[in-house]
Amino acid sequence: MLTPEQLRERLATAGLRATQQRLAILEALLTLPGHPTAEQVFRRVRPANPTVSLGTVYKALDSFVAGGLLRRVADADGTRRRYDPDCTHHHHLVCQDTQEIIDYCDPQLDHLLQEFFAARGFDNFQPRSFSLHITGTRVSH
């Protein structure tokens, strides 16, 4: 868990003022497991911050995305926004049954995708980054 000073530094690096509400929202986002929804963040923040609204949480999360502190991720059916505080390069496997989002990193897959796009060539478009969002179901062995 980050200290309050480390949370302030993250916000400052993103060009955001470290308001009490933003600090609480960022801390909740970083302590919730997986890829939480705004509603989950709101439920975590609300007891200690009764003046925080769901709209405030959405606005803060959107400003965090714009500032590069987190990424927006769709759930299995694309109806809810989820948030990923891990901004390193990785992909997502999404279970349709449980709605769980699993981070997946594979340099070999990344290399294959880079080769694929280089071989095809796109007129007036040069890919710089990519992130796969693969939907399926967990299979028990």
N, C-alpha and C positions, 0 to 999 in steps of 0.2 A: 504494500500500500504506500502511496506517495504521501509525503508530508504536505501540509498546507503551503509551504514555501515552494515546493516542487510543482504543485498544482498551479500556483500563481505564475511561476516561470513558464509553464506550458501555455497558459493563456496569453501571457505577454509575447511569447514567441509567435503565436498565431495572430498577434495584433489585436487582442481582445482585452478589455478591462476586466480585472478580477473582481467582479461583484460577488457578494455573498451567495446569490442564487446560482450564478455560473459555477462557482467553486463547488457548491453542493451537488449540482447536476453532473459536473465532470467527475467528482469523486464517486457518485453513485454509478455512473457509467463504467468507471474503471474497476469497481468492486463487484458488479453484477456478473454472473457467469455467462459465457457464450456471447451471443450477439443480441442484446436486449432491444426491446421496442421502446418507444417513447413512453408508453403507458407503464411499462415495468420500471423505467427510470422515475417517472412521476410517483408511482406507489412507494418507491424507496425514499424519495426526497420529501414527500408531503408530511409525514409525521413530525419531523423536526423543523419543517419550513411550511407552516400552514398557509402562508400567503402566496406560495408558488402555484401557478395554474398549469394545466396541461399545455395551454398555448405557449406559456413561457418556456416550458421544457422543449417543445418543438422548435421554437425560435433559437434557443440556446444550442440545441443539437445541430440545427441548420448552420449556425454561425461556426460551430466546431468543424463541420464538414468543409465549409468554405475556407476555414483557417488551416486545414490539413491535419487536424487533431484526430479525426476519425473518418471512416468511410460509410456510406449508406449501402445497405445490402437488402435485396428483396427476399421475402420468404418464399416458400415452395409454390404458392399460387399467385405470388406477385401482388397481393392485396395489402400487405402491411410492410412498412419500412422498419428495418432492423439496423442496428448500428454496430460497427466493428472498430474498436479502438486500436487494432493492429493495422497500421498503415504500411507495413512491409509488403513486398510483392508476394501474393499468394492467391489461391483459388478457393472456391467454396463448393462443398458437396452439401446438398439440401435434401433432407429426408422428408418425403411427402407425408409419411405417416405421423411422425413425431414433431415435425417443423424444426428439428434440430439442424443447425448449420455447423458444419465441420470445416475447419481450415485445412487446406491441402496445399503443400508446396512440393514441386517436383521439377528440378532443373532440366531433366531430360525432356519432359513434356514441354517446358518453355522453349527449349532449343528446337524441338520438332515444329512448334507453332511458328517460331521465327523463320525457320527454313520454308515452311509452307507459304507464308505470306511473301517472303522474298522471291520464291519461285513463281508465284502467280502475278505479282506486280499489280498495283492498282493505280489507275490513272489519277494523278493529282492527289494521291493520298499515301503518306508514309506512316505506318503504325509505329508508335513509340512505346506503348505499354498495352497490356491486355490482362483481363481477369476472367476466368471461366466460372460460370455459375451452373453447376451440373445438378439436375434434380433427379431423384430416384428414391429407392427405399433401402433401408438396411436389411441385409440378408443374414439370418442366423445360421451358423455352421454347426 
